[in-house]
């Protein structure tokens, strides 16, 4: 009986060691994967900041003005003037439709009626 107990406890120790060994490697793999994802995110953020800087550079008002003047004949653009802008109170908003309620609805609850 004692030998069976020793064998079972030895198997338990070996199996728990194997489980711990396997979990350790799985954890290391996931940590490496997380580090890779962090590096990928950092690279994407860097690319995004570069693209934002390029966008700001390409949308400079003086550059856009020069492009509009160069392509005036092709685009048919006219220069902006201050009198072309309006105020918010000059906008005609559509009126809200009023619902025509002609039929009344009787509301009652169980055992009691409302006046």
C-alpha atoms as one frame of an Amber mdcrd trajectory, in Angstrom:
protein
   0.000   0.000   0.000   2.874   2.269   0.827   4.521   1.721  -2.562   1.272
   2.618  -4.329   1.119   5.878  -2.351   4.757   6.635  -3.258   4.123   5.912
  -6.933   0.997   8.094  -6.987   2.747  10.973  -5.236   5.750  10.681  -7.601
   3.371  10.775 -10.588   1.643  13.827  -9.099   4.976  15.611  -8.666   6.114
  14.747 -12.197   2.781  15.768 -13.755   2.672  19.069 -11.820   6.273  19.771
 -12.900   5.372  19.040 -16.503   2.313  21.313 -16.225   4.387  24.136 -14.689
   7.057  23.742 -17.394   4.438  23.868 -20.166   2.636  26.874 -18.633   5.940
  28.704 -18.292   6.687  28.338 -21.994   3.138  29.279 -22.979   3.412  32.390
 -20.807   6.763  33.308 -22.354   5.287  32.904 -25.841   2.346  35.158 -24.978
   4.668  37.764 -23.470   6.767  37.732 -26.646   3.592  38.095 -28.692   2.486
  41.045 -26.539   5.894  42.691 -26.991   5.582  42.232 -30.746   2.145  43.821
 -30.714   3.439  46.751 -28.657   6.238  47.281 -31.165   3.755  47.097 -34.037
   1.493  49.651 -32.335   4.454  51.966 -31.735   5.388  51.724 -35.414   1.815
  52.447 -36.474   1.682  55.487 -34.180   4.941  56.759 -35.628   3.649  56.324
 -39.175   0.439  58.095 -38.194   2.320  61.064 -36.765   4.399  61.291 -39.950
   1.247  61.180 -42.084  -0.355  63.907 -39.973   2.729  66.089 -40.410   2.693
  65.507 -44.177  -1.028  66.320 -44.297  -0.449  69.579 -42.403   2.440  70.426
 -44.735   0.392  69.753 -47.870  -2.595  71.761 -46.585  -0.696  74.973 -45.925
  -2.876  77.941 -46.943  -0.170  79.544 -49.088   0.400  76.266 -50.979  -3.317
  75.749 -51.539  -3.682  79.366 -52.703  -0.868  78.879 -55.213  -2.424  75.637
 -56.471  -5.808  77.309 -56.841  -4.225  80.129 -58.848  -2.310  77.677 -61.065
  -5.403  75.594 -61.772  -7.847  78.495 -61.989  -8.789  77.780 -65.628  -9.216
  74.027 -65.122 -11.207  74.244 -61.902 -13.186  77.402 -62.560 -12.686  78.624
 -59.004 -13.448  82.143 -57.917 -11.633  83.930 -55.121 -13.350  84.037 -51.752
 -14.720  87.375 -50.604 -16.026  88.317 -47.160 -19.510  89.079 -48.517 -19.917
  85.432 -49.623 -20.409  84.285 -46.040 -23.709  84.492 -44.201 -25.009  84.358
 -40.658 -26.712  81.456 -38.973 -29.983  83.400 -38.673 -30.187  83.620 -42.482
 -30.656  79.856 -42.838 -34.247  78.826 -43.565 -34.975  75.690 -41.577 -38.077
  73.645 -42.455 -40.963  73.965 -40.029 -41.804  70.966 -37.900 -44.987  69.185
 -38.927 -47.795  69.353 -36.420 -49.591  66.071 -35.913 -53.343  66.216 -36.355
 -54.824  64.272 -33.452 -58.554  63.852 -34.008 -59.330  60.519 -32.373 -59.165
  60.324 -28.607 -57.828  57.257 -26.878 -59.420  55.892 -23.737 -56.868  54.741
 -21.194 -57.948  52.345 -18.475 -56.262  49.976 -16.132 -57.619  46.800 -14.619
 -60.447  47.483 -12.260 -60.125  51.245 -12.360 -61.074  53.832 -14.962 -59.529
  57.199 -15.318 -61.850  60.220 -15.593
